[in-house]
Amino acid sequence: MKIVVCVKQVPDPNSVDVDPVTGAIDEERLIYVVNPPDRCAVEEAVRIKEWLGEGEVTAITLGPPRAEEALRQCLAIGADRALRLWDKDMESLDALSIALVLAEAIKGMGYDLILCGAESADWGSGQVGAAIAELLGLPQVSVITELKMGPDGRNATVQRKLERGEREVVECPLPAVFTIDASLNEPRYPSLPCYVEALMREIPSIGLQDLGVRRGSLRIETAPKILGISLPRPRPKKVFTPDSKLSAFQRIDAILSGGVVGRKRILIEGSPEKLAERIVRFLAERGIIGY
């Protein structure tokens, strides 16, 4: 079985630092990682290959030279091949144009199953997988949380996420396009020899001319553009202020209860011996201590 996995290199959200004055992202601090749902898709493809006992997993991405690191992580997990698509005309593409380039590359590979992440951590449109299925004329199931291959490898039974926590079970013939939810599995941690081997692998790169895609067919002008970035405003916290007309005990009581009415409070006055005896009796009545 030939499985193609579309992956994307995205910035780690924990490394994004926005300058509050200029509103610009500090590019030097960005750490790039494999999109988490895409990493789960690679893991699932490797598990299917291991379950069948044969097959080939190809990881493909559209990105600049730094995106090779994402492909090498896929090779370390267990992918057999990797391919990077890039040239200067691919710098600003919308989701449909990205899907068009990926579909043209996948078309010449031969495939039985195509896996994508349900959405990316940066733009989060969730459109690329569905667009690839439409361009290749394949059935598509989105946001998969469970995947079981048929015994003959010609169909698969999948469970997909719906709203309000509901699930839908779908039986789908292959070849097909599945978009993977990050909850499907827990990607493995590759061993050091696997990482070293992935670093030594050669990753080919091809452009639009190699794919036979015309620049005029790509929607570069309509690609999303960042107009501005700002930090979220902190939400004001409501602080309870007791009525100044209340007595000191009542104000302390209101502060401790957070303004919640209906809680019974007891005021004890007297000598230290009397107060100690009343506290001990209070704890004993509730079974906290023996008396």
Wavefront OBJ file of the C-alpha trace (Angstrom):
o trace
v 0.000 0.000 0.000
v 1.294 3.430 -0.952
v 0.439 6.140 1.581
v 1.142 9.821 0.977
v 1.169 12.177 3.971
v 1.000 15.950 3.475
v 2.860 17.783 6.234
v 3.557 21.414 7.048
v 6.237 23.116 9.106
v 4.705 25.680 11.474
v 6.048 27.943 14.236
v 5.830 26.556 17.744
v 3.128 28.706 19.450
v 5.259 28.835 22.608
v 8.081 30.526 20.681
v 5.983 33.334 19.194
v 6.955 36.677 20.744
v 5.122 39.830 19.631
v 6.648 43.256 20.178
v 3.915 45.259 21.979
v 5.144 48.518 20.417
v 5.668 47.594 16.764
v 3.278 44.637 16.694
v 5.882 42.577 14.793
v 6.848 38.969 15.462
v 10.430 38.370 16.535
v 11.536 36.059 13.725
v 14.813 35.176 15.437
v 13.019 33.541 18.366
v 10.718 31.356 16.282
v 11.145 27.610 16.602
v 9.644 25.594 13.755
v 8.058 22.178 14.290
v 5.949 19.701 12.369
v 2.278 20.636 12.545
v 0.932 18.400 15.386
v -1.996 16.848 13.420
v 0.384 16.193 10.499
v 2.785 14.410 12.841
v -0.112 12.205 13.984
v -0.909 11.518 10.321
v 2.665 10.318 9.722
v 2.481 8.108 12.802
v -0.795 6.588 11.610
v 0.639 5.932 8.139
v 3.625 4.107 9.659
v 1.309 2.059 11.895
v -0.771 1.024 8.868
v 2.385 -0.045 7.032
v 3.536 -2.046 10.053
v 0.097 -3.651 10.435
v -0.013 -4.701 6.786
v 3.590 -5.858 6.835
v 4.355 -3.988 3.634
v 3.864 -0.619 1.985
v 5.530 2.722 1.405
v 4.999 6.007 3.239
v 5.914 9.250 1.462
v 5.966 12.571 3.314
v 5.488 15.646 1.127
v 5.557 19.326 2.033
v 5.415 22.714 0.354
v 7.918 25.039 1.958
v 11.325 26.751 1.882
v 14.630 24.965 2.598
v 14.092 25.091 6.379
v 11.050 22.802 5.848
v 13.478 19.927 5.223
v 13.788 19.645 9.006
v 10.085 18.749 9.189
v 10.550 16.083 6.509
v 13.551 14.623 8.330
v 11.438 14.282 11.466
v 8.909 12.348 9.373
v 11.700 10.096 8.058
v 12.859 9.497 11.633
v 9.343 8.420 12.626
v 9.284 5.829 9.844
v 8.441 7.442 6.495
v 10.257 5.829 3.569
v 10.523 8.828 1.263
v 10.292 12.622 1.470
v 9.669 15.286 -1.150
v 9.782 19.081 -0.871
v 7.967 21.410 -3.264
v 9.289 24.939 -3.569
v 10.358 27.811 -5.788
v 10.035 31.589 -5.613
v 6.489 31.502 -7.044
v 5.221 29.493 -4.063
v 5.968 32.095 -1.391
v 2.416 33.486 -1.052
v -0.280 30.964 -1.893
v -3.779 30.472 -0.536
v -5.140 27.094 0.568
v -6.570 26.216 -2.859
v -3.298 26.964 -4.656
v -1.336 24.923 -2.117
v -3.733 22.025 -2.656
v -3.330 22.384 -6.439
v 0.460 22.085 -6.247
v 0.293 19.161 -3.802
v -2.321 17.373 -5.932
v -0.161 17.680 -9.048
v 2.809 16.211 -7.190
v 0.760 13.376 -5.658
v -0.848 12.565 -8.997
v 2.458 11.353 -10.405
v 3.367 9.221 -7.383
v 0.689 6.583 -7.294
v -1.244 6.257 -4.046
v -3.747 4.129 -2.156
v -4.331 6.535 0.735
v -3.647 10.235 1.342
v -3.449 11.574 4.897
v -3.396 15.223 5.973
v -3.684 17.050 9.261
v -7.178 18.322 10.022
v -5.834 21.881 10.265
v -2.577 23.748 10.656
v -1.468 25.434 13.854
v -0.729 28.741 12.101
v -3.619 29.504 9.700
v -6.019 26.746 10.774
v -8.195 26.891 7.632
v -8.611 23.096 7.351
v -9.184 23.435 3.589
v -6.132 21.822 2.000
v -7.135 18.185 2.555
v -10.663 18.690 1.208
v -9.317 20.612 -1.805
v -6.837 17.825 -2.639
v -9.675 15.288 -2.567
v -11.758 17.453 -4.908
v -8.882 18.003 -7.349
v -8.050 14.280 -7.474
v -11.704 13.173 -7.536
v -11.403 11.110 -4.350
v -13.767 10.531 -1.407
v -12.784 12.438 1.717
v -13.489 12.118 5.445
v -12.417 14.906 7.784
v -11.350 15.197 11.446
v -10.742 11.478 12.017
v -10.291 10.283 15.594
v -10.078 6.539 14.850
v -9.007 4.605 11.741
v -9.290 0.876 11.041
v -8.188 -0.631 7.753
v -10.224 -3.380 6.114
v -8.660 -6.846 5.915
v -8.249 -6.573 2.143
v -6.908 -3.015 2.227
v -9.603 -1.790 -0.139
v -11.665 0.117 2.408
v -11.379 1.669 5.850
v -13.748 2.292 8.741
v -13.155 5.645 10.394
v -14.640 7.606 13.242
v -14.862 11.361 12.789
v -15.454 14.161 15.252
v -18.711 16.106 15.153
v -19.953 19.026 17.209
v -20.847 18.767 20.907
v -18.625 15.712 21.404
v -20.585 13.479 19.032
v -18.907 10.939 16.737
v -19.787 9.519 13.336
v -18.592 6.143 12.001
v -18.022 6.028 8.247
v -16.957 3.181 5.954
v -15.007 4.571 3.017
v -13.554 2.868 -0.081
v -9.915 3.455 -0.973
v -8.153 5.377 -2.383
v -9.387 8.317 -0.323
v -8.224 11.412 1.537
v -8.447 11.445 5.345
v -7.711 14.489 7.501
v -6.386 13.458 10.905
v -7.293 14.956 14.263
v -4.460 15.378 16.779
v -6.271 13.061 19.211
v -5.992 10.034 16.887
v -2.711 8.759 18.335
v 0.444 9.624 20.232
v 3.400 9.914 17.822
v 6.408 7.841 18.765
v 9.755 9.256 19.851
v 12.324 8.141 17.263
v 15.568 6.604 18.442
v 18.902 8.335 17.953
v 19.976 6.001 15.094
v 16.730 6.819 13.274
v 17.432 10.548 13.642
v 21.002 10.134 12.416
v 19.842 8.133 9.411
v 17.181 10.768 8.617
v 19.827 13.514 8.719
v 21.893 11.669 6.110
v 19.004 11.150 3.692
v 18.818 13.260 0.547
v 15.493 15.061 0.087
v 14.672 16.059 -3.502
v 13.095 19.438 -4.225
v 10.979 20.255 -7.267
v 9.309 23.436 -8.518
v 6.340 24.456 -10.622
v 8.049 23.751 -13.934
v 8.859 20.192 -12.881
v 5.197 19.662 -11.999
v 3.893 21.311 -15.147
v 1.915 23.898 -13.149
v 1.542 27.362 -14.649
v 2.054 30.338 -12.374
v -1.137 31.888 -13.739
v -3.195 29.033 -12.278
v -2.087 29.916 -8.733
v -3.994 32.443 -6.665
v -1.087 34.475 -5.314
v -2.852 37.828 -5.101
v -5.681 36.388 -2.985
v -3.404 34.680 -0.480
v -3.969 35.736 3.154
v -1.787 38.605 4.298
v -0.990 39.681 7.848
v -2.141 43.271 8.266
v -1.229 43.561 11.931
v -0.528 41.622 15.110
v -1.423 42.598 18.641
v -1.343 40.903 22.008
v -4.720 40.016 23.518
v -6.020 42.507 26.021
v -6.084 41.157 29.576
v -9.595 40.601 30.830
v -10.447 42.786 33.831
v -11.029 40.784 36.989
v -14.002 41.581 39.147
v -12.946 42.318 42.717
v -15.626 42.144 45.401
v -15.758 45.233 47.629
v -17.830 44.950 50.809
v -20.159 47.711 51.905
v -18.326 50.181 54.147
v -21.446 50.547 56.297
v -21.106 46.983 57.569
v -19.332 46.123 60.787
v -15.776 44.803 60.747
v -16.976 41.210 61.270
v -19.548 41.519 58.497
v -16.989 42.989 56.093
v -14.513 40.172 56.820
v -17.346 37.663 56.408
v -18.280 39.169 53.032
v -14.662 39.086 51.819
v -14.167 35.448 52.850
v -17.382 34.402 51.123
v -16.647 36.445 48.024
v -19.973 38.176 48.346
v -21.915 34.917 48.224
v -24.986 35.175 50.424
v -26.603 32.323 52.286
v -23.497 31.033 54.044
v -23.995 30.936 57.803
v -21.321 32.572 59.946
v -20.946 32.456 63.731
v -19.425 35.244 65.799
v -17.910 34.042 69.097
v -16.956 36.486 71.805
v -15.530 35.920 75.288
v -12.371 34.973 77.111
v -9.586 32.957 75.423
v -10.607 29.861 77.417
v -14.207 30.168 76.245
v -13.150 30.729 72.642
v -10.817 27.699 72.694
v -13.527 25.494 74.211
v -16.040 26.619 71.547
v -13.583 25.924 68.703
v -12.834 22.430 70.033
v -16.549 21.684 70.366
v -17.141 22.972 66.821
v -14.483 20.630 65.392
v -15.715 17.675 67.473
v -19.348 18.130 66.351
v -18.218 17.726 62.767
v -16.085 14.661 63.458
v -12.806 16.406 62.708
v -11.342 15.636 66.141
v -12.310 13.468 69.101
v -13.733 15.201 72.152
l 1 2 3 4 5 6 7 8 9 10 11 12 13 14 15 16 17 18 19 20 21 22 23 24 25 26 27 28 29 30 31 32 33 34 35 36 37 38 39 40 41 42 43 44 45 46 47 48 49 50 51 52 53 54 55 56 57 58 59 60 61 62 63 64 65 66 67 68 69 70 71 72 73 74 75 76 77 78 79 80 81 82 83 84 85 86 87 88 89 90 91 92 93 94 95 96 97 98 99 100 101 102 103 104 105 106 107 108 109 110 111 112 113 114 115 116 117 118 119 120 121 122 123 124 125 126 127 128 129 130 131 132 133 134 135 136 137 138 139 140 141 142 143 144 145 146 147 148 149 150 151 152 153 154 155 156 157 158 159 160 161 162 163 164 165 166 167 168 169 170 171 172 173 174 175 176 177 178 179 180 181 182 183 184 185 186 187 188 189 190 191 192 193 194 195 196 197 198 199 200 201 202 203 204 205 206 207 208 209 210 211 212 213 214 215 216 217 218 219 220 221 222 223 224 225 226 227 228 229 230 231 232 233 234 235 236 237 238 239 240 241 242 243 244 245 246 247 248 249 250 251 252 253 254 255 256 257 258 259 260 261 262 263 264 265 266 267 268 269 270 271 272 273 274 275 276 277 278 279 280 281 282 283 284 285 286 287 288 289 290 291
